[in-house]
Amino acid sequence: MATEIKLFGRWSYDDVSVSDLSLEDYIQAGTKYLPHTQGRYQKKRFRKALCPIVERLCCSLMMHGRNNGKKMMAVRIVKHAFEIIYLLTDKNPIQVFMDAVQNGGPREDSTRVGSAGVVRRQAVDVSPLRRVNQAIYLIATG
């Protein structure tokens, strides 16, 4: 008897989808029991786009010296947060988190353009990977 893979043994990956076409390649649902794959996603450029999105949230929670390397603590925090999300919304917390990542990243930003001391701000579009990275960072920092 084959059982389906569920995150923390509770939430299914079946009904999870990415509605934003530009972010489809950069948000991976992943099918893991735990967001702890021990994968080396920083060895090559853009490989972190293949990392499951819930694991990326766990990794972004491990910041500021005293929390470095405490991934099991971050996994426990995410598990409790997903439980709270489920109790409040009665929706799949993986889908709620994916929607938050899609809505949380900026579509447009500004950069400094100029030379010889004259600096102007120029509006630029944001790449999809940076949108995902910034959304995860903003969600993790609060």
Disulfide bonds with the S-S distance in Angstrom:
none
